[in-house]
C-alpha cells in the first residue's frame, strides 16, 4: 500500500507491482504502484502538514528523531532481514546498513537545534544584518535500491530536523524498507502527512508530476548521473532547489610504500561492501608497479575465499546482485576486459546457481582504456592497472567525468595529503577503505553531484537563508 497522510491506501487505478528476492527470483510481496494522481495526493498531504510541522520547536523535532533512532535499534533485526530479502545483500551488510541509517536520525536529532543564524553590523554602520534560516518547504526525495534504509534516512533526517515535510519515492526494487521506515517514524511521533511514501514503477512520470507542482520546493535525488541529468532538466522548469548525489568511478591508489596488508583490507571494504553495489565502491585499482603483482595476488586470495549465498543465510558473505540486468552488465564488462587481454586471478563468471549472483573477481592486465574502467561496475569486480609515479597515478585517477570519492594508500602522510588535494573528488579515503559518516559532508565534484548530505551541510540543504536589514 502507499503511505499518504498517515494512512495506507491503494493506488488510484488499483495497480500493483511485485517485489522479488534476488537470491531466488521469487516474489516476496506485492506493492501498490502509485499513479501521478497518487503523487499529487502525497504532495497535498505534505503541504497540509507543512505549516504545523515547521512551527514545532527544534527541541520537539530533535526528540522525535531521537526516538526514531531508538526504534531503529530495537527493530534492527527485522529491518536487516527485510533489507536482505528485497535487496539481496548479505546479513552482515544489512545489519551494518541499519546501524548506519539509524545514525542519521541520531545526528540530525542533534543538528535540529543548531540551525543557527547570524547578527552583524553592516560595514557602513547604518544597520544590522540579521540572517535567518527557515525550512525550504515540501521536499521530494528519490532514493536508490542499493541502500534502501540509509539513503532514505540520510534525506528524511535533515529534512525533518529543518522543519520540512517530505514525499519519498523509493526505488521500485526495494519499496518495503521505505514503507517500514514510514511506519517507524509515525511510531516515533512524526505527525501524519509529514512523511509520505509513494512506491511506483512509472518513476519518471510520478516524479515529474510532483516537480511541476508549485507546492514542491525541493528535490533530493540519489542515483545515476544519467537520471540525475533528466531530473535537473525537469527541476529547471520551476527552478526547484535540487540536491544530487550521482554516480561514481572511484580510483583506489596503492603506492609502493603502502602497508599492503592494510591496503588489501581497505580494498575489501571499499570494493566488497554491499557486493560492490555502492556509488562509493572502489571501481578502478591503480597500483604502483613494484607491488602491483603482490597486491593483486593477495586481493584475489581474499576475494576468492568469500562465500556466496542468499542474503538471509547467516553464513553468506556476498549476496546476489539486485536483478538480472545488473548481472548482465557486470558480466558484459568482465567479458569485454578478458577479450581485451585481461586475466582473471579469481572469479570472472556467473556461478551455476539460481539467483542473480556473480563471482568476486580480480582482473589484472586491464588496458587503461578498457570500458570497465570508464563505467561504474556496481558489482564485485576489481580491475587492476599498474602505474609508475605520482603524476601518472593522478592522471589516471582524474581521467573520468565523475568525482565522488577516491582512496589513497601510502606510508608517506605528506604524499597522501598532497595526492588527495590534487584528486578531483569530493571525498578522499586516506589509508581508509570507508569514508561514509553521518557527521561528514557526503558528496562529489564534476558529474558526481550537487550539494552535500550528512554533517551540518546536510541540514543547510533543507533550509533557506533569509536576510533582514534592520536598525535599532
Backbone torsions as a table, in degrees:
resi	resn	phi	psi	omega
1	UNK	NA	153.5	172.5
2	UNK	-74.9	160.0	177.4
3	UNK	-122.3	101.1	-174.2
4	UNK	-132.5	124.7	177.1
5	UNK	62.2	30.4	179.4
6	UNK	82.2	5.2	-178.5
7	UNK	-125.9	150.0	173.4
8	UNK	-86.3	138.4	-176.7
9	UNK	-148.1	150.2	174.0
10	UNK	-75.8	166.8	173.4
11	UNK	-66.0	152.2	-176.6
12	UNK	-57.7	-34.4	-179.7
13	UNK	-100.4	8.1	179.3
14	UNK	77.8	4.5	-176.8
15	UNK	-68.1	149.2	178.7
16	UNK	-142.0	161.0	172.1
17	UNK	-140.1	156.7	-176.2
18	UNK	-90.4	148.1	172.2
19	UNK	-112.6	129.0	-174.6
20	UNK	-114.0	156.9	174.7
21	UNK	-86.1	116.2	-177.2
22	UNK	-63.9	-19.1	-179.7
23	UNK	-76.0	-22.4	-176.3
24	UNK	-130.5	-19.8	-173.6
25	UNK	80.5	1.3	-178.3
26	UNK	-79.0	146.6	177.4
27	UNK	-73.0	128.5	179.7
28	UNK	-111.0	-16.0	179.5
29	UNK	-165.3	160.5	172.9
30	UNK	-122.5	133.2	-171.6
31	UNK	-125.9	144.8	176.7
32	UNK	-61.3	136.8	-177.2
33	UNK	-102.3	100.6	-172.6
34	UNK	-60.9	142.5	174.2
35	UNK	-99.7	169.2	172.5
36	UNK	-55.8	-35.8	177.5
37	UNK	-63.1	-39.3	177.1
38	UNK	-65.0	-39.1	179.0
39	UNK	-61.5	-42.0	178.8
40	UNK	-67.5	-34.2	176.3
41	UNK	-64.2	-37.7	177.9
42	UNK	-67.4	-40.1	176.2
43	UNK	-61.9	-41.4	178.2
44	UNK	-61.4	-42.7	178.8
45	UNK	-62.8	-42.5	179.1
46	UNK	-66.3	-39.2	179.7
47	UNK	-68.1	-38.4	179.5
48	UNK	-65.8	-32.6	-178.1
49	UNK	-87.3	-11.5	-169.5
50	UNK	-63.3	-46.1	-174.4
51	UNK	-64.1	-45.3	-178.0
52	UNK	-70.1	-37.0	179.7
53	UNK	-68.3	-42.9	-179.7
54	UNK	-66.6	-22.2	179.9
55	UNK	-83.9	-9.3	177.3
56	UNK	-67.5	156.5	-178.8
57	UNK	-74.7	151.0	175.0
58	UNK	-54.6	-37.9	179.8
59	UNK	-64.4	-39.5	178.7
60	UNK	-61.9	-47.9	179.6
61	UNK	-62.0	-37.1	177.7
62	UNK	-60.4	-45.3	-177.9
63	UNK	-67.1	-37.4	177.9
64	UNK	-63.3	-45.7	179.3
65	UNK	-65.6	-36.8	177.2
66	UNK	-63.9	-39.3	177.4
67	UNK	-65.3	-36.9	176.4
68	UNK	-62.8	-39.5	176.1
69	UNK	-60.6	-45.6	-179.7
70	UNK	-62.5	-43.4	-179.4
71	UNK	-64.3	-37.3	177.8
72	UNK	-63.0	-36.7	176.1
73	UNK	-64.5	-41.2	179.9
74	UNK	-68.8	-31.7	-176.7
75	UNK	-103.1	16.7	-172.4
76	UNK	-58.5	-41.8	-176.8
77	UNK	-63.7	-46.5	179.9
78	UNK	-64.5	-41.9	-179.8
79	UNK	-65.3	-41.7	180.0
80	UNK	-63.4	-42.4	179.0
81	UNK	-63.7	-41.2	178.4
82	UNK	-62.2	-44.6	178.6
83	UNK	-61.0	-44.9	179.7
84	UNK	-60.3	-39.4	-176.7
85	UNK	-70.3	-42.3	-175.2
86	UNK	-91.1	-24.6	-179.1
87	UNK	-99.2	-33.7	179.6
88	UNK	100.6	-15.0	-174.8
89	UNK	-63.3	150.8	179.5
90	UNK	-62.4	149.3	-176.4
91	UNK	-54.9	-40.4	177.2
92	UNK	-59.1	-39.3	176.6
93	UNK	-67.2	-38.3	-179.6
94	UNK	-67.2	-42.1	176.5
95	UNK	-62.4	-41.2	178.8
96	UNK	-63.9	-38.0	178.9
97	UNK	-65.7	-42.8	179.8
98	UNK	-60.3	-44.0	179.0
99	UNK	-63.0	-43.5	178.9
100	UNK	-64.7	-44.5	-179.6
101	UNK	-61.7	-43.1	-179.4
102	UNK	-61.6	-34.2	-178.4
103	UNK	-61.9	-26.7	176.6
104	UNK	-67.1	-35.4	175.8
105	UNK	-67.8	-40.5	179.8
106	UNK	-67.4	-44.7	-178.5
107	UNK	-61.6	-45.7	-177.6
108	UNK	-79.1	-15.5	166.8
109	UNK	-63.7	-35.8	178.6
110	UNK	-78.6	-36.9	-178.3
111	UNK	-75.4	-21.8	-177.4
112	UNK	-56.2	-30.1	-178.0
113	UNK	-94.9	11.6	-175.1
114	UNK	-123.2	26.0	176.8
115	UNK	-82.0	65.7	-171.2
116	UNK	-76.9	151.4	173.1
117	UNK	-108.9	-155.8	-177.8
118	UNK	-144.0	152.7	168.3
119	UNK	-132.9	128.6	177.7
120	UNK	-148.7	161.3	175.5
121	UNK	-86.1	132.6	177.0
122	UNK	-59.1	146.6	179.9
123	UNK	-54.2	-30.6	179.4
124	UNK	-73.9	-17.5	-176.4
125	UNK	79.8	2.2	-174.4
126	UNK	-83.5	-18.1	-178.6
127	UNK	-159.9	174.4	172.7
128	UNK	-99.2	150.0	174.1
129	UNK	-107.3	115.2	-179.1
130	UNK	-110.1	119.2	-178.2
131	UNK	-109.7	121.3	-177.4
132	UNK	-113.8	156.0	173.8
133	UNK	-117.2	133.6	179.1
134	UNK	-137.0	150.3	-177.8
135	UNK	-60.5	142.5	-177.0
136	UNK	-69.2	-30.4	178.4
137	UNK	124.5	-148.5	-179.0
138	UNK	-71.4	129.6	-175.5
139	UNK	-117.5	137.0	171.2
140	UNK	-101.8	122.4	-177.3
141	UNK	-114.1	124.6	-178.7
142	UNK	-119.8	119.7	-172.3
143	UNK	-119.8	154.9	-177.8
144	UNK	-91.4	177.6	-176.1
145	UNK	-87.6	-17.5	-168.5
146	UNK	-75.1	-29.0	173.6
147	UNK	-133.6	75.1	-170.1
148	UNK	-64.0	-25.6	176.8
149	UNK	-89.1	-50.7	-173.3
150	UNK	-66.6	-38.6	-179.7
151	UNK	-69.7	-25.7	176.3
152	UNK	-77.0	-48.1	-177.8
153	UNK	-68.2	-29.1	179.1
154	UNK	-66.0	-22.4	176.8
155	UNK	-99.4	-44.5	-177.5
156	UNK	-64.7	-41.3	-177.4
157	UNK	-54.9	-57.5	179.9
158	UNK	-67.7	-32.7	179.2
159	UNK	-62.3	-47.6	179.9
160	UNK	-68.2	-38.5	178.6
161	UNK	-60.6	-36.0	-178.8
162	UNK	-78.4	-13.9	-178.2
163	UNK	97.6	18.6	179.3
164	UNK	-93.5	159.5	169.7
165	UNK	-110.1	157.5	-169.0
166	UNK	-137.9	154.5	165.5
167	UNK	-121.4	118.0	-178.8
168	UNK	-99.1	125.1	174.0
169	UNK	-111.1	97.4	-179.2
170	UNK	-78.6	163.9	175.6
171	UNK	-61.5	142.9	-176.7
172	UNK	-70.2	-17.7	175.4
173	UNK	-73.1	-25.5	-172.8
174	UNK	-138.7	61.1	-179.2
175	UNK	-82.8	-19.3	-171.6
176	UNK	-66.8	-38.4	179.5
177	UNK	-64.4	-41.1	180.0
178	UNK	-62.6	-42.4	179.3
179	UNK	-65.9	-37.7	177.1
180	UNK	-64.5	-38.5	178.8
181	UNK	-66.5	-36.0	178.0
182	UNK	-62.6	-42.4	178.0
183	UNK	-66.0	-40.3	179.4
184	UNK	-62.5	-41.5	-179.0
185	UNK	-65.5	-38.7	177.8
186	UNK	-69.9	-32.6	173.2
187	UNK	-63.9	-31.9	179.3
188	UNK	-76.0	-11.0	178.5
189	UNK	114.4	6.6	176.9
190	UNK	-71.7	124.1	-176.9
191	UNK	-65.2	155.1	176.9
192	UNK	-55.9	139.5	178.2
193	UNK	91.9	-17.3	-179.2
194	UNK	-73.7	-38.0	176.2
195	UNK	-125.0	119.4	179.6
196	UNK	-122.8	145.9	-177.2
197	UNK	-129.5	126.7	-178.3
198	UNK	-128.5	83.6	173.4
199	UNK	-60.8	144.0	-179.4
200	UNK	-161.5	140.4	171.5
201	UNK	-79.1	-35.0	-179.1
202	UNK	-84.7	62.4	-170.7
203	UNK	-58.8	-48.0	-176.3
204	UNK	-58.8	-45.9	-177.8
205	UNK	-66.5	-42.5	-178.1
206	UNK	-65.5	-46.4	-178.6
207	UNK	-68.7	-41.8	179.5
208	UNK	-60.3	-39.3	178.6
209	UNK	-60.8	-42.2	179.8
210	UNK	-67.7	-39.4	-178.4
211	UNK	-67.4	-23.1	178.7
212	UNK	-84.5	-5.9	179.9
213	UNK	-84.2	129.4	-174.7
214	UNK	-66.0	-15.4	179.5
215	UNK	-79.7	-17.2	179.6
216	UNK	-83.2	124.8	-175.8
217	UNK	-114.6	-9.8	-172.9
218	UNK	-147.5	138.1	171.8
219	UNK	-122.8	128.1	171.9
220	UNK	-125.5	121.8	-174.0
221	UNK	-127.5	135.9	169.0
222	UNK	-123.1	124.7	-178.6
223	UNK	168.9	-157.1	-174.8
224	UNK	-73.1	154.1	177.2
225	UNK	-63.1	-36.4	-179.2
226	UNK	-60.4	-48.0	179.2
227	UNK	-69.6	-36.5	178.2
228	UNK	-58.7	-40.1	178.1
229	UNK	-61.3	-43.3	-179.9
230	UNK	-63.6	-41.4	-179.0
231	UNK	-69.4	-36.8	176.1
232	UNK	-62.8	-39.1	177.4
233	UNK	-63.1	-43.3	179.3
234	UNK	-66.1	-42.1	-179.2
235	UNK	-66.8	-26.9	-178.7
236	UNK	-64.4	-25.3	-178.5
237	UNK	-59.1	-35.8	177.8
238	UNK	-116.4	10.5	-178.5
239	UNK	53.0	51.7	179.4
240	UNK	-76.3	130.1	175.1
241	UNK	-53.5	123.5	-172.1
242	UNK	-129.6	136.5	170.8
243	UNK	-119.9	135.2	-175.5
244	UNK	-131.2	121.3	171.6
245	UNK	-113.2	103.6	-166.3
246	UNK	-110.5	-158.8	-171.0
247	UNK	-67.7	165.0	177.6
248	UNK	-134.6	164.3	174.7
249	UNK	-150.2	62.2	-165.9
250	UNK	-66.0	125.6	171.1
251	UNK	-82.0	145.6	176.9
252	UNK	-122.6	103.8	-173.9
253	UNK	-97.6	129.1	176.8
254	UNK	-123.9	116.5	178.2
255	UNK	-91.5	159.6	-173.8
256	UNK	-62.4	-24.3	-179.6
257	UNK	-89.4	6.8	-178.9
258	UNK	-73.7	154.3	169.4
259	UNK	-74.3	108.0	-172.9
260	UNK	-65.5	-35.3	177.0
261	UNK	-61.5	-44.4	178.7
262	UNK	-65.9	-39.4	-178.9
263	UNK	-65.2	-42.0	178.5
264	UNK	-67.8	-41.6	176.8
265	UNK	-60.9	-42.3	177.5
266	UNK	-66.0	-37.1	178.7
267	UNK	-64.2	-37.3	179.1
268	UNK	-64.0	-36.4	177.7
269	UNK	-72.8	-50.3	-174.9
270	UNK	-66.2	-30.5	-178.5
271	UNK	-92.8	-44.1	-167.1
272	UNK	-99.1	-4.2	172.0
273	UNK	-57.0	125.4	-179.8
274	UNK	60.7	31.6	178.8
275	UNK	58.3	27.3	179.3
276	UNK	84.0	0.4	-179.3
277	UNK	-89.2	68.9	-179.3
278	UNK	-149.8	142.3	178.5
279	UNK	-67.2	-20.2	178.2
280	UNK	-90.8	0.2	-176.4
281	UNK	-62.4	139.4	172.1
282	UNK	-61.2	123.1	-173.3
283	UNK	-109.5	-29.8	-176.4
284	UNK	-134.3	121.8	-179.2
285	UNK	-102.4	116.6	177.1
286	UNK	-112.8	116.1	-172.7
287	UNK	-123.5	132.6	-178.4
288	UNK	-62.5	140.5	-168.9
289	UNK	-50.4	-44.3	-176.7
290	UNK	-60.4	-24.7	-177.3
291	UNK	-117.6	4.3	-173.9
292	UNK	-62.2	-44.7	-177.8
293	UNK	-66.0	-43.1	-179.0
294	UNK	-68.1	-40.8	177.3
295	UNK	-60.7	-45.4	-179.4
296	UNK	-62.6	-41.7	-179.8
297	UNK	-61.9	-46.8	-178.4
298	UNK	-66.4	-41.3	-179.4
299	UNK	-65.6	-41.3	179.8
300	UNK	-63.0	-38.8	178.9
301	UNK	-62.8	-42.2	179.9
302	UNK	-68.7	-41.6	-177.3
303	UNK	-67.2	-43.3	-176.0
304	UNK	-70.1	-18.6	180.0
305	UNK	-83.4	-9.3	-178.7
306	UNK	-69.4	142.5	-178.2
307	UNK	-96.8	123.1	175.2
308	UNK	-83.5	147.6	175.7
309	UNK	176.2	169.0	176.1
310	UNK	-54.1	143.1	-176.5
311	UNK	-56.4	-33.8	-177.8
312	UNK	-81.2	-5.0	175.5
313	UNK	-74.4	118.4	-176.3
314	UNK	-57.9	-23.6	-178.7
315	UNK	-90.5	-7.0	-176.4
316	UNK	-74.2	138.1	175.9
317	UNK	-108.1	-24.1	178.1
318	UNK	-132.7	118.1	178.4
319	UNK	-89.1	-174.3	178.4
320	UNK	-74.6	163.5	168.4
321	UNK	-75.0	172.0	-166.6
322	UNK	-72.7	-31.6	-178.8
323	UNK	-160.8	177.5	-176.6
324	UNK	-65.0	-37.1	178.9
325	UNK	-59.3	-39.5	179.0
326	UNK	-64.9	-41.9	178.9
327	UNK	-64.2	-43.6	-179.2
328	UNK	-61.3	-39.7	-180.0
329	UNK	-64.9	-48.3	-179.5
330	UNK	-61.4	-46.6	-178.4
331	UNK	-62.7	-39.5	178.7
332	UNK	-64.0	-41.7	179.1
333	UNK	-65.0	-41.3	179.9
334	UNK	-66.3	-45.4	180.0
335	UNK	-60.3	-40.5	179.0
336	UNK	-64.0	-41.4	178.6
337	UNK	-65.3	-42.2	178.9
338	UNK	-64.3	-39.2	178.3
339	UNK	-66.0	-25.8	179.5
340	UNK	-87.7	6.5	174.8
341	UNK	111.2	-2.0	178.3
342	UNK	-71.4	160.7	179.1
343	UNK	-124.3	136.3	178.1
344	UNK	-91.1	112.3	175.6
345	UNK	-79.6	-23.1	174.0
346	UNK	-151.2	151.3	176.4
347	UNK	64.0	-139.7	178.6
348	UNK	100.1	10.1	-177.8
349	UNK	-157.1	169.8	173.1
350	UNK	-83.7	135.5	176.5
351	UNK	-72.5	154.2	-179.7
352	UNK	-85.3	81.4	-179.6
353	UNK	-159.0	159.4	177.1
354	UNK	-65.9	159.0	177.3
355	UNK	95.5	174.5	-172.6
356	UNK	-99.4	61.5	-175.7
357	UNK	-95.1	153.4	170.3
358	UNK	-142.5	140.1	-176.5
359	UNK	-68.4	138.0	170.9
360	UNK	-58.5	126.3	-166.3
361	UNK	-129.1	135.6	172.2
362	UNK	-120.3	125.6	-179.9
363	UNK	-114.8	134.4	172.9
364	UNK	-118.2	167.2	-179.9
365	UNK	67.7	26.6	179.9
366	UNK	-77.3	130.7	178.2
367	UNK	-65.0	138.8	-179.2
368	UNK	-59.4	-20.4	179.8
369	UNK	-103.3	13.2	-177.3
370	UNK	-66.0	141.7	179.2
371	UNK	-55.3	-30.5	-178.4
372	UNK	-64.4	-19.3	176.9
373	UNK	-92.4	-9.0	-177.9
374	UNK	-100.4	-23.9	-175.6
375	UNK	-108.5	154.9	174.7
376	UNK	-75.2	115.4	-172.8
377	UNK	-69.0	-46.9	-177.9
378	UNK	56.5	49.2	177.9
379	UNK	-167.3	175.5	-172.6
380	UNK	-82.5	57.3	-175.8
381	UNK	-127.5	129.7	-179.2
382	UNK	-119.5	99.2	175.1
383	UNK	-84.0	133.0	-174.8
384	UNK	-115.9	133.4	176.6
385	UNK	-127.1	133.9	177.3
386	UNK	-85.3	146.0	176.8
387	UNK	-132.8	167.0	179.9
388	UNK	-130.3	104.3	174.2
389	UNK	91.2	159.2	-176.0
390	UNK	-60.9	-44.2	-174.7
391	UNK	-64.0	-39.6	177.6
392	UNK	-67.5	-39.9	178.7
393	UNK	-60.2	-43.6	179.4
394	UNK	-65.8	-41.7	179.7
395	UNK	-61.6	-44.2	179.3
396	UNK	-66.3	-42.9	-177.8
397	UNK	-62.4	-40.0	-175.5
398	UNK	-88.3	-1.5	-176.8
399	UNK	-83.2	67.2	-179.1
400	UNK	-163.1	154.6	176.3
401	UNK	-79.3	-10.4	-177.8
402	UNK	-95.6	161.1	179.1
403	UNK	-160.4	52.9	-177.6
404	UNK	-85.4	-59.9	-175.5
405	UNK	-146.3	153.8	173.8
406	UNK	-141.6	152.1	179.7
407	UNK	-119.9	137.2	-178.5
408	UNK	-132.9	125.4	175.1
409	UNK	-117.5	122.9	179.0
410	UNK	-158.9	152.0	176.0
411	UNK	-85.7	-3.0	-177.4
412	UNK	-109.0	106.1	-176.6
413	UNK	-61.2	-40.6	179.9
414	UNK	-60.5	-42.6	178.0
415	UNK	-63.7	-43.5	-178.6
416	UNK	-59.2	-44.5	179.1
417	UNK	-68.9	-37.8	179.2
418	UNK	-64.3	-45.2	178.4
419	UNK	-65.0	-43.6	-178.3
420	UNK	-58.5	-40.4	179.9
421	UNK	-66.5	-24.0	-176.4
422	UNK	-97.6	-10.0	176.6
423	UNK	-80.6	133.5	-177.6
424	UNK	-85.7	76.4	180.0
425	UNK	-146.7	148.3	-178.4
426	UNK	-74.1	-19.9	-178.6
427	UNK	-140.1	142.5	179.2
428	UNK	-127.2	128.0	171.3
429	UNK	-98.7	103.1	-178.3
430	UNK	-94.7	107.4	-175.2
431	UNK	57.5	31.9	175.9
432	UNK	-141.1	140.8	178.2
433	UNK	-98.0	6.4	-178.9
434	UNK	-138.2	126.7	-179.9
435	UNK	-115.0	-19.4	-173.8
436	UNK	-65.7	130.9	178.7
437	UNK	-158.1	127.4	-179.2
438	UNK	-56.9	-24.4	-178.5
439	UNK	-86.0	-3.3	-176.2
440	UNK	-111.8	148.9	177.9
441	UNK	-74.1	115.2	-176.6
442	UNK	-100.3	124.9	177.4
443	UNK	169.0	172.9	-172.4
444	UNK	-126.7	175.8	174.7
445	UNK	-105.5	177.0	177.3
446	UNK	51.6	-131.7	-175.3
447	UNK	-91.5	21.6	176.0
448	UNK	-95.5	0.6	172.7
449	UNK	147.2	176.3	179.6
450	UNK	-137.2	125.5	178.9
451	UNK	92.9	179.6	-178.7
452	UNK	-136.1	145.9	173.9
453	UNK	-118.5	148.1	-175.6
454	UNK	85.9	164.6	-179.4
455	UNK	64.5	-172.9	176.6
456	UNK	-68.1	-30.8	178.8
457	UNK	-58.8	-34.9	179.9
458	UNK	-64.1	-34.0	176.0
459	UNK	-68.2	-41.7	-177.8
460	UNK	-62.5	-25.9	178.6
461	UNK	-64.7	-18.2	-179.3
462	UNK	-110.3	16.3	179.4
463	UNK	-125.1	140.6	171.0
464	UNK	-94.9	144.3	175.9
465	UNK	-95.4	125.8	178.5
466	UNK	-120.6	133.8	-177.8
467	UNK	-112.3	131.2	176.8
468	UNK	-119.3	124.5	173.6
469	UNK	-90.7	125.2	-175.1
470	UNK	-146.1	146.8	174.4
471	UNK	-119.4	142.5	173.0
472	UNK	-148.1	NA	NA
